[in-house]
Amino acid sequence: MANAAQVQRMSRLMIKTLRDDPADAETASHKLLVRAGYVRRSSAGIWTWLPLGMKVLENVSRVVREEMDAIGGQEVLLPALLPKEPYEISGRWEEYGDLLFRLKDRKGADYLLGPTHEEIFTLTVKDQCTSYKDLPVILYQIQIKYRDEARPRSGVLRGREFHMKDSYSFDTTDEGLAQSYALHREAYQKIFARLGLDYRIVSAVSGAMGGSASEEFLAPAAAGEDTFVDCPSCDYAANTEAVTVKVEPADGSAHGPVEELDTPDTPTIETLAEHLGVPASATLKNLLVKVDGEIVAVGVPGDREVDLGKLGEHLAPATVELVTAEDFTDRPELVRGYVGPQGLAGKAFRYIADPRIAPGTAWITGANKEGKHARNVVVGRDFEVDDYLDVVVVEPGDPCPKCGAGLKIDRAIEIGHIFQLGRKYADAFELDVLGQNGKPVRVTMGSYGIGVSRAVAALAEQTHDDKGLCWPREIAPADVHVVAAGKATQTELALEFGERLGAAGLRVLVDDRAGVSPGVKFTDAELLGIPTIVVAGRRAGEGVVEVKDRRTGEREELTVEEAVARLGA
């Protein structure tokens, strides 16, 4: 008799498949996970995981646990409901802004639903570890996280609550942190390989997480919200927000003096370039923004756009917003459409520039007068750059920072992210242990995340076909889907066959539903995406079944004994 947990009869399974896509679904994973009965929407960005969906989710979690345990990780479970105070100490109570779910208890005390747990892990280790002998340690949890997304979309890809594995390493030296980081990097490669995900490891920025070294694990997919660059000539890959550019200084002595030009009605780069008959790349675009209320100018070549997301990441935790018409009214030295970094106006604001605005290069830019521009404005001679930041929107063909070849741009889903946090949180919470010399040693940390529920959606995006889902065997809700074509003898054979497969150690789903046509059963089998489909059909009376590979579509007729031996091997 097979273990009851190994064989699931669809006649007893809570499942309702749909023929049509949900009206609000845009991505393949959203459509198919709902249609196949894996998830159902509870409210905007909040999802119920149904029995088959839970099996897939738990299989992903199992793989993650096994590989985390293999590198010495210790699993814990921290609360999701967290006090305000630790996040005030780290500064993230304010930094997270509207993304935080905030609430008060009956006594008026402030709490939040955890978006990530650096603060609480730090306090936990501060409480538990007092000596260098207690370290290094790697702690992890798999838990629901919460972020108040303004526009939750794409099903479980971007929800307001989501399942995530977050782990944290604690070391006494930077060398130890580098080793813990390397352990996680290798573990992530094993996890995503076992899950069957196609992925890229790319350089990234740390953002609100803080820290230094940072890499993302991205699953290429049309539904992805991340963009990354990939060099076809070398191994360079990076999130577009982390792409850097190298430009050598130019010889500015060859340029003549600044020349003021009469350029009426040319407040945009397009109108200016047309008026002067020059390419937009010869002009200097000066975008004015407010950084925590202070006006800052951002200079980029006229043919490029400022990536505000990239700028915000560089300047985090400061708030970045565009200036308004009122800001120009309050600052008469700033002439809208004709701003230049030279002269008195250039001293009125901090000036940030993309590296392409290199020392010695000459530009056509605003003359800080209505209807006037200036030619031969040279960087380092006529104005100074306060800070250089890579802030332009990356375009296909931009040079690879490593080898110079033209870059490609692709879309992807972020499935993992690893950070060398360093001592940001240890400093905030004074996390010290007693060192070998008897003196306090400040602990250094790493933070490592995997989107568990997001990995389910990423797999659906990467592996589906026009008939439905096609799960990799490691995370599928069953190994074999047995379909009884309809007649009583076929159903009996299907159930008997399922029991024998279960006894052989396989996870089996048997479609024994009465009153459901063979066509509907076959369609559901394709939709559910279990790796192997076995049909007890017209030759069931002879003890022969049809075995079909869900992904390739290859079919073969085998006797029950042959099928059990083949599938159970």
C-alpha positions in Angstrom: 0.0 0.0 0.0 1.5 3.4 -1.0 1.9 6.1 1.5 -1.2 8.2 1.3 0.9 11.4 1.1 2.5 10.0 -2.1 -0.8 9.6 -4.1 -3.3 12.4 -4.5 -6.7 11.7 -6.1 -8.1 14.7 -8.0 -11.6 13.6 -7.0 -10.6 14.6 -3.4 -8.4 17.5 -4.3 -9.6 21.1 -3.9 -8.9 22.4 -7.3 -10.8 24.5 -9.9 -9.2 25.1 -13.2 -10.2 27.9 -15.5 -10.5 27.9 -19.3 -10.0 31.7 -19.7 -7.3 34.0 -18.4 -8.1 36.4 -15.5 -9.2 39.8 -16.9 -6.5 41.6 -15.0 -3.6 39.2 -15.8 -0.8 40.5 -18.0 2.0 38.0 -17.4 2.1 34.3 -18.3 2.8 33.3 -14.7 -0.2 35.3 -13.4 -2.5 33.8 -16.0 -1.4 30.2 -15.6 -1.0 30.0 -11.8 -4.6 31.2 -11.5 -6.0 29.1 -14.3 -4.3 26.0 -13.1 -5.6 26.4 -9.6 -2.3 27.1 -7.8 -3.2 30.5 -6.4 -6.2 32.8 -6.0 -6.3 36.6 -5.5 -7.5 37.6 -2.1 -7.1 41.4 -2.6 -4.7 43.7 -4.5 -1.2 42.2 -4.1 -2.3 39.5 -1.6 -2.6 35.9 -2.7 -4.0 32.6 -1.3 -1.8 29.6 -2.1 -4.0 26.6 -2.8 -3.0 22.9 -2.3 -1.0 22.4 -5.5 0.5 25.9 -5.2 1.6 25.1 -1.6 3.3 21.9 -2.8 5.4 23.9 -5.3 6.1 26.7 -2.8 7.2 24.1 -0.2 9.4 22.3 -2.7 11.2 25.6 -3.5 11.6 26.2 0.3 13.0 22.6 0.7 15.7 23.2 -1.9 16.6 26.5 -0.3 16.8 24.9 3.2 18.9 22.0 2.1 21.5 24.3 0.5 21.5 26.8 3.3 22.0 24.0 5.8 24.8 22.6 3.7 26.9 25.8 4.2 26.2 25.8 8.0 23.2 28.0 8.1 21.0 27.8 11.1 17.2 28.3 10.6 15.3 30.7 13.0 12.0 32.4 12.7 11.7 36.0 13.7 8.4 37.9 14.2 6.8 39.6 11.3 5.2 42.3 13.6 8.1 44.5 14.7 8.6 47.4 17.0 9.4 50.8 15.5 12.4 51.6 17.7 15.1 49.4 15.9 14.1 50.8 12.6 14.3 54.4 13.9 17.8 53.6 15.2 18.9 52.3 11.7 17.1 55.2 10.0 14.9 53.0 7.9 11.7 53.9 9.6 11.9 57.1 7.5 14.0 55.8 4.5 11.4 53.2 3.6 8.7 55.8 3.4 5.3 54.6 2.1 6.6 51.1 1.5 6.3 50.3 5.2 3.1 48.9 6.6 2.8 50.9 9.8 0.3 50.3 12.7 -0.3 51.0 16.3 -1.3 48.7 19.1 -4.1 49.5 21.6 -1.7 51.5 23.7 -0.6 53.7 20.8 2.8 52.2 20.3 4.1 52.1 16.7 4.8 48.8 14.9 5.6 47.7 11.4 5.2 44.6 9.3 8.7 43.5 8.4 9.9 44.3 4.9 13.4 42.9 5.8 15.0 42.0 9.1 18.6 43.3 9.4 17.8 45.2 12.5 16.2 42.3 14.4 18.9 39.8 13.4 21.5 42.2 14.6 19.8 42.5 17.9 19.3 38.8 18.2 23.1 38.1 17.7 23.9 41.0 20.1 21.8 39.1 22.7 23.2 35.6 22.0 26.8 36.1 20.9 29.3 37.8 23.2 32.7 36.3 22.3 34.7 35.8 19.1 34.3 32.1 19.9 30.6 32.4 19.1 31.4 33.5 15.5 31.2 33.2 12.6 27.5 32.3 12.4 25.0 32.2 9.6 21.3 32.6 10.5 18.4 32.3 8.0 14.6 32.3 7.9 11.9 31.7 5.4 9.0 34.0 6.1 6.4 36.3 4.7 7.6 39.8 4.2 5.4 42.9 3.7 5.8 46.0 1.5 3.0 48.4 0.7 3.5 48.5 -3.1 1.7 51.4 -4.8 0.8 49.2 -7.8 1.0 45.5 -7.0 0.9 43.6 -10.3 1.9 40.5 -12.2 0.4 38.1 -9.8 2.8 36.8 -7.2 5.7 38.5 -8.9 5.1 41.8 -7.2 2.8 41.5 -4.3 2.3 43.3 -1.0 3.2 40.2 0.9 5.6 37.6 -0.3 7.6 34.6 0.8 11.3 35.2 1.2 14.4 33.5 2.5 16.7 36.0 4.2 20.0 35.0 5.7 22.6 37.0 7.6 26.3 36.3 8.3 28.2 37.6 11.2 32.0 37.7 11.2 34.8 39.4 13.2 36.9 40.3 10.1 36.4 41.5 6.6 38.1 38.3 5.3 35.6 36.3 7.2 32.8 38.3 5.6 34.2 37.7 2.2 34.2 34.0 2.9 30.6 34.0 4.1 29.7 36.0 1.0 31.4 33.4 -1.2 29.6 30.5 0.6 26.3 32.1 -0.1 27.1 32.9 -3.7 28.0 29.2 -4.3 24.9 28.0 -2.4 22.7 30.3 -4.6 24.2 28.9 -7.7 23.3 25.4 -6.5 19.8 26.4 -5.5 18.9 28.0 -8.8 20.4 25.1 -10.7 18.4 22.6 -8.8 15.2 24.7 -9.3 15.8 24.6 -13.0 16.1 28.4 -13.4 18.0 30.1 -16.2 19.8 32.9 -14.4 22.6 35.5 -14.5 24.7 36.9 -11.8 25.1 40.6 -12.2 26.7 43.5 -10.4 24.2 45.6 -8.5 23.7 48.6 -6.2 22.8 48.1 -2.5 20.1 50.8 -2.3 18.2 51.1 1.0 19.9 47.9 2.3 23.3 49.7 2.6 26.6 48.0 2.3 29.3 47.7 -0.3 29.7 44.6 -2.5 26.4 43.6 -4.1 25.3 41.1 -6.7 21.8 40.1 -8.1 20.7 36.8 -9.4 18.4 37.6 -12.3 16.1 35.2 -14.3 15.8 36.5 -17.9 12.1 36.8 -18.7 9.9 39.2 -20.8 7.8 39.8 -17.7 10.8 41.0 -15.7 10.8 44.4 -14.1 14.6 44.6 -13.9 16.8 45.4 -16.8 20.4 44.2 -17.1 23.2 44.5 -19.5 25.1 41.5 -20.8 28.4 41.7 -22.8 28.5 39.3 -25.8 32.3 39.5 -25.8 33.2 38.9 -22.1 31.7 37.8 -18.9 30.5 41.3 -17.8 26.9 41.6 -16.6 25.3 44.2 -14.4 21.9 45.7 -13.4 21.5 48.8 -15.6 21.6 50.8 -12.3 25.1 49.5 -11.6 26.7 50.0 -15.1 29.7 52.3 -15.0 31.5 54.2 -17.8 35.1 55.1 -18.1 36.0 58.3 -19.9 39.5 59.7 -20.1 40.1 63.5 -19.5 40.4 65.6 -22.7 42.9 68.4 -23.5 40.8 71.5 -22.9 43.5 73.9 -24.1 42.5 73.5 -27.8 39.1 75.1 -27.2 38.5 78.8 -27.8 36.9 81.1 -25.3 33.2 80.9 -24.3 31.0 82.3 -27.0 27.5 83.5 -26.2 24.9 82.5 -28.9 21.6 84.1 -29.7 19.2 81.1 -29.5 15.6 82.4 -29.2 12.8 79.9 -28.5 15.2 76.9 -27.9 14.4 75.7 -24.3 14.8 72.1 -25.2 17.7 70.1 -26.5 15.8 69.2 -29.7 15.0 72.8 -30.6 18.6 73.9 -29.7 20.2 71.2 -31.8 18.0 72.0 -34.8 18.6 75.8 -34.5 22.4 75.4 -34.4 22.6 72.5 -36.8 24.6 70.4 -34.4 24.0 66.9 -33.0 22.3 66.7 -29.6 25.5 64.9 -28.4 27.3 68.2 -28.6 25.1 69.8 -26.1 25.0 69.6 -22.3 21.7 68.8 -20.7 21.3 70.2 -17.1 18.5 68.6 -15.2 17.5 70.3 -12.0 16.3 68.2 -9.1 15.8 68.7 -5.4 17.8 66.4 -3.1 16.2 66.7 0.4 15.0 70.1 -0.7 18.3 71.4 -2.0 18.5 72.2 -5.7 21.1 70.1 -7.5 22.0 70.1 -11.2 22.7 66.9 -13.0 24.7 67.2 -16.3 24.6 64.6 -19.0 25.2 64.7 -22.8 22.2 66.2 -24.6 21.4 62.9 -26.4 21.1 61.0 -23.2 18.4 60.8 -20.5 19.0 60.9 -16.7 18.0 57.7 -15.0 16.2 59.0 -12.0 16.1 55.6 -10.4 19.9 55.3 -10.7 20.3 58.8 -9.4 18.1 58.0 -6.4 20.1 54.8 -5.6 23.4 56.8 -5.7 22.0 59.5 -3.4 20.0 57.2 -1.0 18.8 57.7 1.6 18.2 61.3 0.4 14.9 62.0 -1.3 15.2 63.0 -5.0 12.4 64.9 -6.8 12.2 67.1 -9.9 12.1 70.9 -9.5 8.8 72.7 -10.1 7.8 76.0 -11.7 7.7 77.5 -8.2 11.3 76.7 -7.7 12.3 78.8 -10.7 10.2 81.6 -9.4 12.0 81.5 -6.1 15.5 81.4 -7.8 15.7 84.1 -10.5 19.3 83.2 -11.3 17.9 79.9 -12.7 16.5 80.6 -16.2 14.2 77.8 -17.2 15.4 76.1 -20.4 18.6 78.0 -20.5 20.5 76.9 -17.3 24.2 76.4 -17.6 26.8 75.3 -14.9 29.2 78.3 -15.6 29.2 81.7 -14.0 27.2 82.9 -11.0 24.4 80.4 -11.7 26.9 77.6 -11.5 27.7 78.6 -7.9 24.1 78.5 -6.9 23.8 74.8 -6.9 25.7 71.6 -6.4 26.7 70.1 -9.8 26.7 66.4 -10.4 27.8 65.0 -13.8 27.9 61.8 -15.7 31.5 60.7 -16.4 31.0 61.5 -20.0 31.2 65.2 -19.0 34.9 64.6 -18.5 37.5 67.3 -17.6 38.6 69.1 -20.7 35.5 68.4 -22.8 33.7 71.4 -24.4 29.9 71.8 -24.6 27.1 73.9 -25.8 24.9 74.7 -22.8 22.6 77.3 -21.4 24.0 80.8 -20.8 21.7 81.5 -17.9 19.9 84.2 -19.9 16.5 83.9 -21.7 17.1 82.9 -25.3 20.8 82.6 -24.9 23.2 79.6 -25.0 27.0 79.4 -24.8 29.5 77.5 -26.9 33.0 76.2 -25.9 32.0 75.8 -22.2 34.9 73.6 -21.0 34.8 71.4 -17.9 37.4 72.3 -15.4 38.0 75.7 -17.1 34.6 77.3 -17.0 32.9 75.2 -14.3 33.7 72.5 -11.9 31.9 69.2 -11.3 31.3 68.5 -7.6 30.6 64.8 -8.0 30.8 62.3 -10.8 28.0 59.6 -10.9 26.9 57.2 -13.5 23.4 58.5 -14.0 22.4 58.1 -17.7 19.9 55.6 -19.0 21.9 52.8 -20.4 21.3 52.1 -24.1 22.1 49.1 -26.3 25.6 49.4 -27.8 27.0 51.4 -24.9 30.6 50.2 -24.3 31.3 47.4 -21.9 33.3 48.8 -18.9 35.4 45.7 -19.0 36.3 45.1 -22.7 34.7 48.0 -24.6 32.3 45.8 -26.8 28.7 47.0 -27.3 26.4 45.9 -24.5 23.1 44.1 -24.9 20.1 44.9 -22.7 17.6 42.3 -21.5 14.7 42.1 -19.0 14.7 39.8 -16.0 13.1 38.9 -12.7 15.2 39.4 -9.6 15.2 36.1 -7.8 18.1 36.7 -5.4 20.4 39.4 -4.0 23.5 39.2 -1.9 25.2 42.1 0.0 28.3 42.6 2.0 26.7 45.0 4.5 29.9 45.6 6.5 29.3 47.3 9.8 26.4 49.6 9.0 24.0 47.8 11.3 26.6 46.6 13.7 27.6 50.3 14.2 23.9 51.3 14.6 23.3 48.8 17.4 26.9 48.6 18.8 27.2 44.9 18.0 30.6 44.0 19.5 32.1 40.7 20.7 35.1 40.2 23.0 38.1 39.5 20.8 41.1 37.2 21.3 43.0 40.1 22.9 40.2 40.7 25.4 39.1 43.9 23.6 35.8 44.6 21.9 35.6 43.8 18.2 32.9 45.3 16.0 31.1 42.6 14.0 30.8 42.8 10.2 27.7 41.4 8.4 26.3 40.1 5.1 22.7 40.0 4.0 21.4 37.5 1.5 17.9 37.2 0.1 15.9 34.8 -2.2 12.4 35.5 -3.3 10.8 32.1 -2.7 7.3 32.9 -4.0 8.9 35.0 -6.8 11.0 32.0 -7.8 7.7 30.0 -8.4 6.5 32.8 -10.7 9.9 33.1 -12.4 9.9 29.3 -13.2 6.4 29.6 -14.6 7.6 32.5 -16.8 10.6 30.6 -18.1 9.2 27.1 -18.5 5.6 27.4 -19.7 4.4 26.7 -23.2 1.2 27.5 -25.1 -0.6 24.6 -23.3 0.2 25.6 -19.7 2.8 25.1 -17.0 5.9 22.9 -17.4 7.4 22.4 -14.0 10.9 21.1 -13.5 10.7 17.8 -11.6 12.5 19.1 -8.5 9.7 21.6 -7.6 6.6 20.1 -9.4 3.7 19.3 -7.2 3.9 15.6 -8.3 6.3 13.5 -10.4 3.5 11.8 -12.4 0.0 12.8 -13.4 -2.1 9.7 -14.2 -5.2 10.4 -16.2 -8.1 7.9 -16.3 -9.7 8.4 -19.7 -13.2 7.8 -18.5 -14.4 4.2 -18.2 -14.5 2.3 -15.0 -11.9 -0.2 -16.0 -9.6 2.7 -16.9 -10.1 4.4 -13.6 -9.4 1.2 -11.7 -6.2 0.7 -13.7 -5.2 4.4 -13.1 -5.7 4.1 -9.4 -3.8 0.8 -9.2 -1.0 2.2 -11.3 -0.8 5.3 -9.1 -0.6 3.1 -6.0 2.3 1.1 -7.5 4.1 4.3 -8.5 3.6 5.7 -5.0 5.0 2.5 -3.5 8.1 3.0 -5.7 8.6 6.4 -4.0 7.1 8.7 -6.6 4.6 11.5 -5.9 1.5 10.8 -8.0 -1.6 12.8 -8.9 -4.4 10.6 -10.3 -7.2 12.2 -12.2 -10.1 9.9 -11.2 -12.8 12.5 -11.5 -16.2 11.0 -12.5 -18.3 12.9 -15.0 -15.4 14.8 -16.4 -14.7 14.3 -20.1 -11.4 12.9 -21.3 -10.8 16.1 -23.3 -11.1 18.2 -20.1 -8.8 15.9 -18.2 -6.1 16.0 -21.0 -6.4 19.8 -21.1 -6.0 20.0 -17.3 -3.0 17.7 -17.4 -1.2 20.0 -19.9 -2.3 23.0 -17.8 -1.0 21.7 -14.5 2.4 21.0 -15.9 3.5 17.9 -14.0 6.6 16.5 -15.8 5.2 13.0 -16.8 1.6 12.3 -17.9 0.4 8.7 -18.0 -2.9 8.0 -19.7 -4.9 4.9 -18.9 -6.9 4.9 -22.1 -8.3 2.6 -24.8 -5.7 -0.2 -24.1 -6.2 -0.2 -20.3 -7.9 -3.5 -20.5 -4.7 -5.0 -22.0 -2.6 -3.5 -19.1 -1.0 -0.9 -21.5 -0.7 2.8 -20.7 0.6 5.8 -22.7 3.5 7.7 -21.1 4.0 11.3 -22.2 6.8 13.7 -21.4 5.1 17.0 -20.7 7.9 19.2 -21.9 8.9 17.5 -25.1 5.5 15.9 -26.0 7.2 12.5 -26.7 4.8 9.6 -26.2 5.4 5.9 -25.7 3.0 2.9 -25.0 4.3 0.7 -22.2 2.8 -2.1 -20.1 2.1 -1.2 -16.5 5.1 -3.2 -15.4 7.4 -1.5 -17.9 6.0 1.9 -16.9 6.5 1.3 -13.2 10.0 0.1 -13.8 10.9 3.0 -16.1 9.3 5.8 -14.0 10.4 4.3 -10.6 14.1 3.9 -11.7 
